[in-house]
Amino acid sequence: MKLYSYHRSSAAYRVRIALNLKDAAHTLVPVNLLTGEHTQAPYTDKQPQGLVPCLETDDGRFLSQSGAIIQYIEALYPQHPLVPTDAFAAAEVRSMIDLIACDIHPLDNLRVLKYLTQTLNVNEDEKMQWYFHWINKGFNALEGQLKAAPYSLGDTVSLVDLYLIPQVYNALRFKLDMTPYPNILAIYNNCNKLPAFDAAKPENQIDFPKAD
Protein backbone atom coordinates (compact mmCIF):
# COMPACT_ATOMS: atom_id res chain seq x y z
CA MET A 1 0.00 0.00 0.00
CA LYS A 2 0.97 3.62 -0.51
CA LEU A 3 -0.17 6.44 1.73
CA TYR A 4 -0.10 9.87 0.13
CA SER A 5 0.58 12.11 3.09
CA TYR A 6 1.66 15.53 4.33
CA HIS A 7 3.72 15.52 7.50
CA ARG A 8 1.60 18.05 9.45
CA SER A 9 -1.82 16.93 8.21
CA SER A 10 -3.81 15.70 11.22
CA ALA A 11 -5.83 13.35 9.01
CA ALA A 12 -2.71 11.81 7.47
CA TYR A 13 -1.06 11.65 10.90
CA ARG A 14 -3.87 9.50 12.32
CA VAL A 15 -3.63 7.09 9.38
CA ARG A 16 0.14 6.81 9.82
CA ILE A 17 -0.45 5.78 13.44
CA ALA A 18 -2.98 3.15 12.36
CA LEU A 19 -0.63 1.66 9.78
CA ASN A 20 2.17 1.55 12.35
CA LEU A 21 0.01 -0.04 15.05
CA LYS A 22 -1.13 -2.73 12.65
CA ASP A 23 2.39 -3.38 11.31
CA ALA A 24 0.90 -2.94 7.84
CA ALA A 25 3.46 -2.86 5.05
CA HIS A 26 3.24 0.52 3.35
CA THR A 27 5.17 3.29 1.66
CA LEU A 28 4.70 6.98 2.42
CA VAL A 29 4.45 9.28 -0.58
CA PRO A 30 4.86 12.98 0.35
CA VAL A 31 2.37 15.51 -1.02
CA ASN A 32 3.38 19.12 -0.41
CA LEU A 33 0.37 21.20 0.62
CA LEU A 34 2.39 24.40 0.81
CA THR A 35 3.23 24.30 -2.90
CA GLY A 36 -0.30 23.31 -3.90
CA GLU A 37 0.74 19.87 -5.16
CA HIS A 38 -2.48 18.43 -3.73
CA THR A 39 -4.61 20.64 -6.01
CA GLN A 40 -2.99 19.53 -9.27
CA ALA A 41 -2.75 16.45 -11.44
CA PRO A 42 -1.52 13.79 -11.11
CA TYR A 43 -2.55 13.89 -7.44
CA THR A 44 -6.12 14.97 -8.16
CA ASP A 45 -6.46 11.99 -10.50
CA LYS A 46 -6.08 9.87 -7.38
CA GLN A 47 -7.97 12.09 -4.93
CA PRO A 48 -10.38 14.40 -6.83
CA GLN A 49 -11.13 16.47 -3.72
CA GLY A 50 -7.47 17.47 -3.55
CA LEU A 51 -6.96 16.58 0.10
CA VAL A 52 -4.65 14.28 2.03
CA PRO A 53 -4.46 11.49 2.93
CA CYS A 54 -5.13 9.13 0.06
CA LEU A 55 -4.45 5.40 0.22
CA GLU A 56 -3.43 3.42 -2.84
CA THR A 57 -4.23 -0.24 -2.28
CA ASP A 58 -2.08 -3.18 -3.32
CA ASP A 59 -4.24 -3.64 -6.41
CA GLY A 60 -4.08 0.01 -7.50
CA ARG A 61 -7.36 1.36 -6.18
CA PHE A 62 -7.59 4.67 -4.33
CA LEU A 63 -9.38 5.48 -1.10
CA SER A 64 -9.81 8.94 0.43
CA GLN A 65 -10.94 10.28 3.83
CA SER A 66 -8.96 9.18 6.88
CA GLY A 67 -11.93 7.55 8.63
CA ALA A 68 -12.66 5.32 5.65
CA ILE A 69 -8.97 4.50 5.23
CA ILE A 70 -8.61 3.51 8.90
CA GLN A 71 -11.76 1.39 8.70
CA TYR A 72 -10.27 -0.38 5.67
CA ILE A 73 -6.98 -0.97 7.50
CA GLU A 74 -8.90 -2.26 10.53
CA ALA A 75 -10.74 -4.75 8.34
CA LEU A 76 -7.52 -5.95 6.68
CA TYR A 77 -5.60 -6.18 9.93
CA PRO A 78 -8.01 -7.16 12.73
CA GLN A 79 -5.18 -7.76 15.20
CA HIS A 80 -4.89 -5.07 17.89
CA PRO A 81 -8.52 -3.94 17.38
CA LEU A 82 -9.07 -0.21 17.72
CA VAL A 83 -12.81 -0.30 18.47
CA PRO A 84 -14.42 -2.24 21.37
CA THR A 85 -16.69 -5.16 20.51
CA ASP A 86 -19.42 -3.99 22.90
CA ALA A 87 -22.00 -2.07 20.87
CA PHE A 88 -22.43 0.84 23.28
CA ALA A 89 -18.69 1.19 23.94
CA ALA A 90 -18.06 1.19 20.18
CA ALA A 91 -20.67 3.92 19.73
CA GLU A 92 -18.99 5.97 22.47
CA VAL A 93 -15.71 5.72 20.54
CA ARG A 94 -17.44 6.92 17.37
CA SER A 95 -18.97 9.81 19.31
CA MET A 96 -15.58 10.99 20.59
CA ILE A 97 -13.80 10.66 17.27
CA ASP A 98 -16.64 12.51 15.53
CA LEU A 99 -16.21 15.32 18.04
CA ILE A 100 -12.59 15.62 16.93
CA ALA A 101 -12.96 14.83 13.23
CA CYS A 102 -16.17 16.79 12.61
CA ASP A 103 -16.34 19.55 15.22
CA ILE A 104 -12.69 20.57 15.73
CA HIS A 105 -10.46 19.52 12.87
CA PRO A 106 -12.41 20.83 9.83
CA LEU A 107 -12.79 24.29 11.36
CA ASP A 108 -9.09 24.62 12.15
CA ASN A 109 -7.35 22.99 9.22
CA LEU A 110 -5.05 24.73 6.76
CA ARG A 111 -7.55 25.47 3.99
CA VAL A 112 -10.03 27.06 6.41
CA LEU A 113 -7.36 29.19 8.08
CA LYS A 114 -6.11 30.30 4.65
CA TYR A 115 -9.65 31.22 3.61
CA LEU A 116 -10.04 33.31 6.75
CA THR A 117 -6.86 35.29 6.12
CA GLN A 118 -6.62 35.37 2.33
CA THR A 119 -10.28 35.75 1.35
CA LEU A 120 -12.06 37.20 4.38
CA ASN A 121 -9.08 39.39 5.37
CA VAL A 122 -9.07 38.17 8.95
CA ASN A 123 -5.89 39.31 10.71
CA GLU A 124 -3.49 36.96 12.49
CA ASP A 125 -4.82 37.65 15.99
CA GLU A 126 -8.42 37.08 14.89
CA LYS A 127 -7.39 33.88 13.11
CA MET A 128 -5.84 32.54 16.30
CA GLN A 129 -8.93 33.52 18.30
CA TRP A 130 -10.93 31.42 15.86
CA TYR A 131 -8.47 28.53 16.15
CA PHE A 132 -8.39 28.48 19.95
CA HIS A 133 -12.17 28.92 20.24
CA TRP A 134 -12.95 25.68 18.41
CA ILE A 135 -10.13 23.71 20.02
CA ASN A 136 -11.21 24.78 23.50
CA LYS A 137 -14.87 23.96 22.89
CA GLY A 138 -13.95 20.47 21.73
CA PHE A 139 -11.34 19.79 24.40
CA ASN A 140 -13.68 21.04 27.14
CA ALA A 141 -16.21 18.43 26.05
CA LEU A 142 -13.62 15.66 25.72
CA GLU A 143 -11.63 16.20 28.92
CA GLY A 144 -14.19 14.66 31.27
CA GLN A 145 -14.91 11.70 29.00
CA LEU A 146 -11.32 10.45 28.86
CA LYS A 147 -9.86 8.08 31.42
CA ALA A 148 -6.16 8.96 30.98
CA ALA A 149 -5.17 5.62 32.49
CA PRO A 150 -3.00 5.62 30.43
CA TYR A 151 -5.00 5.97 27.18
CA SER A 152 -8.35 7.41 26.19
CA LEU A 153 -10.34 4.29 27.09
CA GLY A 154 -8.04 2.93 29.77
CA ASP A 155 -5.29 0.35 29.33
CA THR A 156 -5.66 -0.26 25.60
CA VAL A 157 -4.97 2.07 22.69
CA SER A 158 -8.16 2.80 20.76
CA LEU A 159 -9.32 4.75 17.76
CA VAL A 160 -9.88 7.76 20.02
CA ASP A 161 -6.14 8.01 20.64
CA LEU A 162 -5.41 8.00 16.90
CA TYR A 163 -7.64 11.04 16.45
CA LEU A 164 -6.73 12.83 19.66
CA ILE A 165 -2.93 12.82 19.46
CA PRO A 166 -2.65 14.69 16.10
CA GLN A 167 -5.16 17.26 17.34
CA VAL A 168 -3.15 17.85 20.51
CA TYR A 169 0.06 18.04 18.48
CA ASN A 170 -1.41 20.90 16.47
CA ALA A 171 -2.79 22.60 19.56
CA LEU A 172 0.67 22.55 21.15
CA ARG A 173 2.25 23.75 17.92
CA PHE A 174 0.04 26.84 18.08
CA LYS A 175 0.78 27.21 21.82
CA LEU A 176 -2.67 26.48 23.21
CA ASP A 177 -2.69 26.53 27.02
CA MET A 178 -3.23 22.86 27.93
CA THR A 179 -3.50 23.52 31.70
CA PRO A 180 -7.30 22.95 31.72
CA TYR A 181 -6.85 19.55 30.05
CA PRO A 182 -4.69 17.30 32.27
CA ASN A 183 -6.34 14.09 31.04
CA ILE A 184 -5.82 14.99 27.40
CA LEU A 185 -2.21 15.99 27.99
CA ALA A 186 -1.48 12.80 29.98
CA ILE A 187 -2.89 10.66 27.16
CA TYR A 188 -0.82 12.59 24.63
CA ASN A 189 2.38 11.98 26.59
CA ASN A 190 1.58 8.32 27.22
CA CYS A 191 0.75 7.58 23.58
CA ASN A 192 3.92 9.26 22.36
CA LYS A 193 5.98 6.77 24.37
CA LEU A 194 4.74 4.05 21.99
CA PRO A 195 6.85 3.42 18.86
CA ALA A 196 3.83 3.48 16.53
CA PHE A 197 2.92 7.00 17.64
CA ASP A 198 6.48 8.28 17.80
CA ALA A 199 7.26 7.11 14.27
CA ALA A 200 4.14 8.88 12.96
CA LYS A 201 5.09 12.31 14.35
CA PRO A 202 5.48 15.05 11.74
CA GLU A 203 9.10 15.69 12.67
CA ASN A 204 9.91 11.99 12.17
CA GLN A 205 8.81 11.90 8.54
CA ILE A 206 12.21 11.78 6.87
CA ASP A 207 10.81 12.30 3.36
CA PHE A 208 9.21 15.62 4.32
CA PRO A 209 10.56 19.06 5.14
CA LYS A 210 11.31 19.47 8.81
CA ALA A 211 8.31 20.73 10.77
CA ASP A 212 8.48 24.37 11.79
SEDREN-779796 format. One record per residue (C-alpha): residue number from 1; chain; z, y, x. Coordinates in pm, 1 decimal, always signed. Layout:
BEGIN
{site NUM A {Z Y X}}
...
This chain:
BEGIN
{site 1 A {+0.0 +0.0 +0.0}}
{site 2 A {-51.3 +361.6 +97.1}}
{site 3 A {+173.3 +644.1 -17.5}}
{site 4 A {+12.6 +986.9 -10.0}}
{site 5 A {+308.8 +1210.5 +58.3}}
{site 6 A {+433.1 +1553.5 +166.1}}
{site 7 A {+750.4 +1552.3 +371.6}}
{site 8 A {+944.5 +1804.9 +159.7}}
{site 9 A {+820.7 +1692.9 -182.2}}
{site 10 A {+1121.9 +1570.5 -381.4}}
{site 11 A {+901.3 +1335.5 -582.9}}
{site 12 A {+747.0 +1181.0 -271.3}}
{site 13 A {+1090.0 +1165.2 -105.9}}
{site 14 A {+1231.9 +950.2 -387.2}}
{site 15 A {+938.3 +709.3 -363.1}}
{site 16 A {+982.2 +681.1 +14.3}}
{site 17 A {+1343.7 +578.4 -45.1}}
{site 18 A {+1235.9 +315.5 -298.4}}
{site 19 A {+978.5 +166.1 -62.8}}
{site 20 A {+1235.4 +154.9 +216.7}}
{site 21 A {+1505.4 -4.1 +0.9}}
{site 22 A {+1264.8 -273.4 -113.4}}
{site 23 A {+1131.3 -338.1 +239.2}}
{site 24 A {+784.4 -293.7 +89.8}}
{site 25 A {+505.3 -286.0 +346.2}}
{site 26 A {+335.3 +52.3 +323.6}}
{site 27 A {+165.8 +329.0 +516.5}}
{site 28 A {+242.3 +698.1 +469.7}}
{site 29 A {-58.0 +928.2 +445.5}}
{site 30 A {+34.6 +1297.6 +486.0}}
{site 31 A {-101.8 +1551.2 +237.2}}
{site 32 A {-41.4 +1912.0 +338.1}}
{site 33 A {+61.8 +2119.6 +36.7}}
{site 34 A {+80.7 +2440.1 +239.2}}
{site 35 A {-290.4 +2430.5 +322.9}}
{site 36 A {-390.2 +2330.8 -30.3}}
{site 37 A {-515.9 +1987.3 +74.0}}
{site 38 A {-373.4 +1843.1 -247.8}}
{site 39 A {-601.2 +2063.6 -461.0}}
{site 40 A {-926.7 +1953.0 -299.0}}
{site 41 A {-1144.3 +1645.2 -275.3}}
{site 42 A {-1110.7 +1378.7 -152.0}}
{site 43 A {-744.4 +1389.1 -255.0}}
{site 44 A {-816.2 +1496.6 -612.5}}
{site 45 A {-1050.3 +1199.4 -645.8}}
{site 46 A {-738.1 +986.5 -607.8}}
{site 47 A {-493.2 +1209.4 -797.1}}
{site 48 A {-683.5 +1440.0 -1037.7}}
{site 49 A {-371.5 +1647.2 -1113.2}}
{site 50 A {-355.0 +1746.8 -746.8}}
{site 51 A {+10.4 +1657.9 -695.8}}
{site 52 A {+203.4 +1428.0 -464.9}}
{site 53 A {+292.8 +1149.0 -445.7}}
{site 54 A {+6.3 +913.4 -512.5}}
{site 55 A {+21.7 +539.8 -445.0}}
{site 56 A {-283.5 +341.9 -342.8}}
{site 57 A {-227.5 -24.4 -423.0}}
{site 58 A {-332.3 -318.0 -207.6}}
{site 59 A {-641.4 -363.8 -424.3}}
{site 60 A {-749.8 +1.2 -407.6}}
{site 61 A {-618.4 +135.7 -736.5}}
{site 62 A {-433.2 +466.6 -759.4}}
{site 63 A {-110.1 +547.9 -938.2}}
{site 64 A {+43.1 +893.8 -981.3}}
{site 65 A {+383.5 +1027.7 -1094.2}}
{site 66 A {+688.3 +918.3 -896.4}}
{site 67 A {+862.7 +755.0 -1193.1}}
{site 68 A {+565.0 +532.1 -1266.4}}
{site 69 A {+523.1 +450.1 -897.2}}
{site 70 A {+890.0 +350.8 -860.5}}
{site 71 A {+869.9 +139.2 -1176.5}}
{site 72 A {+566.9 -38.0 -1027.4}}
{site 73 A {+750.3 -96.7 -697.7}}
{site 74 A {+1053.5 -225.5 -889.5}}
{site 75 A {+834.5 -475.2 -1074.0}}
{site 76 A {+667.7 -595.4 -752.5}}
{site 77 A {+993.3 -617.9 -559.7}}
{site 78 A {+1272.9 -716.3 -800.6}}
{site 79 A {+1519.9 -775.9 -517.5}}
{site 80 A {+1788.5 -507.5 -488.9}}
{site 81 A {+1738.0 -394.2 -851.6}}
{site 82 A {+1772.3 -20.6 -906.6}}
{site 83 A {+1847.3 -29.8 -1280.7}}
{site 84 A {+2136.6 -223.8 -1442.4}}
{site 85 A {+2051.3 -516.2 -1669.2}}
{site 86 A {+2289.9 -398.8 -1942.3}}
{site 87 A {+2086.9 -207.1 -2199.6}}
{site 88 A {+2327.7 +84.0 -2242.6}}
{site 89 A {+2393.6 +119.4 -1869.1}}
{site 90 A {+2017.6 +118.7 -1806.4}}
{site 91 A {+1973.0 +391.9 -2067.2}}
{site 92 A {+2247.1 +596.6 -1898.9}}
{site 93 A {+2054.4 +572.1 -1571.3}}
{site 94 A {+1737.1 +692.3 -1743.7}}
{site 95 A {+1931.5 +980.5 -1897.5}}
{site 96 A {+2059.1 +1098.5 -1558.0}}
{site 97 A {+1726.5 +1066.3 -1380.4}}
{site 98 A {+1553.3 +1251.4 -1663.6}}
{site 99 A {+1804.2 +1532.4 -1621.1}}
{site 100 A {+1692.8 +1562.4 -1258.8}}
{site 101 A {+1322.8 +1483.5 -1295.6}}
{site 102 A {+1260.7 +1679.2 -1617.3}}
{site 103 A {+1522.1 +1955.1 -1634.4}}
{site 104 A {+1573.3 +2056.7 -1269.0}}
{site 105 A {+1286.8 +1951.7 -1045.6}}
{site 106 A {+982.9 +2083.0 -1241.0}}
{site 107 A {+1136.2 +2428.9 -1279.0}}
{site 108 A {+1215.2 +2461.8 -908.7}}
{site 109 A {+921.7 +2298.7 -735.0}}
{site 110 A {+675.8 +2472.8 -504.7}}
{site 111 A {+399.2 +2547.3 -754.9}}
{site 112 A {+640.7 +2706.4 -1003.5}}
{site 113 A {+807.8 +2918.6 -736.0}}
{site 114 A {+465.3 +3029.8 -611.4}}
{site 115 A {+360.9 +3122.4 -965.4}}
{site 116 A {+675.3 +3331.3 -1004.2}}
{site 117 A {+612.1 +3528.9 -686.0}}
{site 118 A {+232.5 +3537.5 -661.8}}
{site 119 A {+135.5 +3574.8 -1027.7}}
{site 120 A {+438.2 +3720.1 -1205.6}}
{site 121 A {+536.9 +3939.4 -907.9}}
{site 122 A {+894.9 +3817.2 -906.8}}
{site 123 A {+1070.5 +3931.0 -589.0}}
{site 124 A {+1249.4 +3696.3 -348.7}}
{site 125 A {+1599.2 +3765.2 -481.8}}
{site 126 A {+1489.1 +3707.9 -841.6}}
{site 127 A {+1311.0 +3388.0 -738.7}}
{site 128 A {+1630.1 +3253.7 -584.1}}
{site 129 A {+1830.4 +3351.6 -892.8}}
{site 130 A {+1586.5 +3141.9 -1093.5}}
{site 131 A {+1615.5 +2852.9 -847.4}}
{site 132 A {+1995.5 +2848.4 -838.9}}
{site 133 A {+2024.5 +2892.2 -1217.1}}
{site 134 A {+1841.0 +2568.0 -1294.7}}
{site 135 A {+2001.9 +2370.6 -1013.0}}
{site 136 A {+2349.6 +2477.6 -1120.8}}
{site 137 A {+2289.1 +2396.1 -1486.7}}
{site 138 A {+2173.1 +2046.5 -1394.7}}
{site 139 A {+2440.2 +1979.1 -1133.5}}
{site 140 A {+2714.3 +2103.7 -1367.9}}
{site 141 A {+2604.9 +1842.9 -1621.0}}
{site 142 A {+2572.4 +1566.3 -1361.8}}
{site 143 A {+2892.1 +1619.6 -1163.3}}
{site 144 A {+3126.9 +1466.3 -1418.8}}
{site 145 A {+2899.9 +1170.5 -1491.2}}
{site 146 A {+2886.1 +1045.3 -1132.4}}
{site 147 A {+3142.4 +807.6 -986.4}}
{site 148 A {+3098.0 +896.0 -615.9}}
{site 149 A {+3248.9 +561.6 -516.8}}
{site 150 A {+3043.4 +561.7 -300.3}}
{site 151 A {+2717.8 +597.0 -500.3}}
{site 152 A {+2619.1 +741.2 -835.2}}
{site 153 A {+2709.4 +429.5 -1033.7}}
{site 154 A {+2976.8 +292.6 -803.7}}
{site 155 A {+2933.4 +35.0 -529.3}}
{site 156 A {+2559.8 -25.7 -566.5}}
{site 157 A {+2269.2 +207.2 -497.4}}
{site 158 A {+2076.0 +280.1 -815.7}}
{site 159 A {+1775.6 +475.1 -932.3}}
{site 160 A {+2002.3 +775.8 -987.6}}
{site 161 A {+2064.0 +800.9 -613.6}}
{site 162 A {+1689.7 +799.5 -540.9}}
{site 163 A {+1644.8 +1103.9 -764.2}}
{site 164 A {+1966.5 +1283.1 -672.9}}
{site 165 A {+1945.7 +1282.3 -293.2}}
{site 166 A {+1609.5 +1469.2 -264.9}}
{site 167 A {+1733.9 +1725.9 -515.8}}
{site 168 A {+2050.7 +1784.6 -315.1}}
{site 169 A {+1847.7 +1803.8 +6.3}}
{site 170 A {+1646.8 +2090.5 -140.9}}
{site 171 A {+1956.4 +2260.4 -279.1}}
{site 172 A {+2115.1 +2255.1 +66.8}}
{site 173 A {+1792.2 +2375.5 +225.4}}
{site 174 A {+1807.7 +2684.3 +4.0}}
{site 175 A {+2181.8 +2721.2 +78.2}}
{site 176 A {+2320.5 +2647.5 -267.4}}
{site 177 A {+2702.5 +2653.4 -269.4}}
{site 178 A {+2793.4 +2286.2 -322.7}}
{site 179 A {+3170.1 +2352.3 -349.7}}
{site 180 A {+3171.5 +2295.0 -729.7}}
{site 181 A {+3005.0 +1954.9 -684.9}}
{site 182 A {+3227.2 +1730.1 -468.7}}
{site 183 A {+3104.4 +1409.2 -634.0}}
{site 184 A {+2740.3 +1499.0 -582.3}}
{site 185 A {+2799.2 +1598.7 -221.0}}
{site 186 A {+2997.9 +1279.8 -148.0}}
{site 187 A {+2716.3 +1066.0 -289.3}}
{site 188 A {+2463.4 +1258.6 -82.1}}
{site 189 A {+2658.7 +1198.1 +237.5}}
{site 190 A {+2722.2 +831.7 +158.0}}
{site 191 A {+2357.7 +758.2 +75.4}}
{site 192 A {+2235.9 +925.6 +392.1}}
{site 193 A {+2436.8 +677.0 +597.9}}
{site 194 A {+2198.9 +405.0 +474.0}}
{site 195 A {+1886.1 +342.0 +685.0}}
{site 196 A {+1652.6 +348.3 +382.8}}
{site 197 A {+1764.2 +700.4 +292.1}}
{site 198 A {+1780.3 +828.2 +648.1}}
{site 199 A {+1426.7 +710.7 +725.6}}
{site 200 A {+1296.4 +887.8 +414.3}}
{site 201 A {+1435.1 +1230.6 +508.6}}
{site 202 A {+1174.0 +1504.9 +547.6}}
{site 203 A {+1267.3 +1568.8 +909.9}}
{site 204 A {+1217.3 +1199.4 +991.3}}
{site 205 A {+854.0 +1189.6 +880.6}}
{site 206 A {+686.6 +1178.5 +1221.4}}
{site 207 A {+336.5 +1229.9 +1081.1}}
{site 208 A {+431.8 +1561.7 +921.1}}
{site 209 A {+513.8 +1906.1 +1055.7}}
{site 210 A {+881.2 +1946.9 +1130.9}}
{site 211 A {+1076.7 +2072.7 +830.8}}
{site 212 A {+1179.5 +2437.4 +848.5}}
